[in-house]
């Protein structure tokens, strides 16, 4: 330690300043790593199944620690037996709730109540794939029923290959769009 009467040369002062800045930078980096490892992470969106809420190549902040899926949340799911990469969907119903889909009216009912879905870009059409089924089911406890906001271009729980998703496959809730800057903000 320097005593108050001692003076540093210019080169020594620069080295000392550099040391303190480097120390602050390392602490900030370690803090970010701890936060993103334990609390959440950043995930890139790939595909069009969540348009207009999210677009391909959006970067979103994900809440992981202590998260329990709730109806209406946008979540990231990983299920290797279905798809190698993570998928982003909206939770329509959780364990114990009953889902009914009326393709004629383009309405999804949960426990007999029509969902208010202002985030949808267009009216839902009848299934287009042999894997897509008309649904009227009760979601098993510990599972979620998910759908994309772009219902006419989304492989989701209506697809028998994915079906209801065990909550252990939910990586977390998408909270915030980080990039691109024009879309930055909370996810609704």
Secondary structure, DSSP 8 states (H G I E B T S, - for coil): ---TT----HHHHHHHHHHHHHHHHHHHHHHHHHHHHHTEEEEE--SSTTTTT--TT-EEEEE-TT----TT-EEEEEETTTEEEEEEEEEEEETT-EEEEETTTTEEEETTEE---TT-SS------STTB---EEE--TTEEEEE-SSGGG--STTBTTT-SEEGGGEEEEEEEEEESGGG-EE--
